[in-house]
């Protein structure tokens, strides 16, 4: 989000910490995405519905534009192209928010933080905290 804002894009941050992005595609593909809850690696998005509508409806000859709420950590912004993409693809969570299929658990994130900051691991009763 910070990188997008530095390039004059202002994606609205939703109350739940997600942003809404748009994907234009063929009608059949849009239906499949919504049914399976999966988007392939390298899928491109726009923060602007109107640009996506042009791609899907005019260039795609009658396609669809889908809006998704996504965890901003799962996407990247290409400053040179102005496009948003999901390098690992996206999956829809039970709460309807799309995220990386490699979403990490709290314990994995804690381990990463501890390694980065040199925090010692504490052992009690055979469990690590």
C-alpha positions in Angstrom: 0.0 0.0 0.0 2.9 2.4 0.8 4.4 1.8 -2.6 1.1 2.5 -4.3 0.6 5.7 -2.4 4.1 6.9 -3.2 3.1 6.5 -6.9 0.0 8.7 -6.4 -2.5 5.8 -6.1 -4.7 6.0 -3.0 -6.3 2.6 -2.5 -9.0 2.9 0.2 -8.2 0.8 3.2 -11.3 -1.0 4.3 -12.3 -1.1 8.0 -11.0 -4.7 8.3 -7.5 -3.7 7.0 -8.0 -5.1 3.5 -8.1 -3.2 0.2 -10.5 -3.7 -2.7 -9.0 -4.5 -6.1 -10.5 -5.4 -9.4 -9.8 -8.1 -11.9 -11.2 -8.1 -15.5 -11.5 -11.5 -17.3 -13.8 -13.6 -19.5 -17.2 -14.4 -18.1 -16.4 -18.1 -17.8 -13.2 -17.4 -16.0 -14.8 -15.0 -13.6 -17.4 -17.6 -12.7 -14.7 -20.2 -12.1 -12.7 -17.9 -9.9 -15.8 -17.1 -7.7 -16.8 -20.8 -7.5 -13.3 -22.2 -6.7 -12.0 -19.2 -4.6 -8.7 -19.4 -6.4 -6.7 -17.0 -8.5 -3.5 -18.2 -10.3 0.0 -17.0 -9.7 0.8 -13.8 -11.5 -2.8 -12.6 -11.8 -3.0 -8.9 -12.4 -5.4 -6.4 -10.8 -6.3 -2.7 -10.8 -7.1 -0.4 -8.0 -9.5 1.3 -10.4 -12.7 -0.5 -11.5 -13.1 1.7 -14.6 -9.8 0.6 -16.2 -10.6 -3.0 -15.5 -14.1 -2.6 -17.0 -12.5 -1.3 -20.2 -10.2 -4.3 -20.3 -12.9 -6.9 -19.6 -15.8 -5.5 -21.5 -14.3 -3.8 -24.5 -10.9 -5.5 -25.0 -12.2 -8.8 -23.6 -15.4 -8.5 -25.7 -18.0 -8.9 -23.0 -16.1 -10.1 -20.0 -16.7 -9.5 -16.3 -15.0 -7.4 -13.6 -14.8 -8.9 -10.2 -14.1 -7.0 -7.0 -12.2 -8.7 -4.2 -11.2 -7.7 -0.7 -7.5 -8.7 -0.3 -5.0 -8.7 2.5 -2.4 -6.1 1.2 0.5 -8.3 2.2 -0.5 -10.8 -0.5 -0.1 -8.5 -3.4 2.7 -6.4 -5.0 2.6 -3.2 -7.0 4.5 -2.7 -10.2 5.5 0.9 -10.2 6.6 0.8 -13.8 3.3 -0.6 -15.1 0.9 0.7 -12.4 -0.5 -2.8 -12.1 -1.1 -4.9 -8.9 -0.3 -8.5 -9.1 -0.4 -11.6 -6.9 3.0 -13.4 -7.3 1.8 -16.5 -5.5 -1.8 -16.4 -6.5 -4.7 -15.8 -4.1 -7.2 -17.9 -2.3 -10.4 -16.8 -0.6 -10.5 -17.4 3.1 -13.6 -18.4 5.1 -14.1 -14.7 6.0 -14.3 -13.8 2.3 -10.9 -12.0 2.3 -8.4 -13.2 -0.3 -4.9 -13.9 0.8 -1.7 -15.7 -0.3 -1.9 -19.5 -0.3 1.4 -19.2 1.7 -0.3 -17.3 4.5 1.7 -17.7 7.7 0.4 -18.6 11.1 1.0 -16.4 14.2 3.6 -18.8 15.5 5.5 -18.7 12.1 5.4 -14.9 12.1 6.6 -14.9 15.8 9.5 -17.2 14.8 10.5 -14.9 11.9 10.3 -11.8 14.2 12.4 -13.6 16.9 15.1 -14.6 14.3 15.2 -11.1 12.9 15.6 -9.5 16.4 17.7 -12.1 18.0 15.1 -12.9 20.6 15.9 -16.1 22.6 13.5 -19.1 22.5 12.1 -19.9 25.9 11.5 -23.6 26.8 8.9 -24.5 29.4 7.4 -28.0 29.9 8.9 -29.1 26.6 6.9 -26.4 24.7 8.5 -23.5 22.9 7.0 -20.0 23.3 
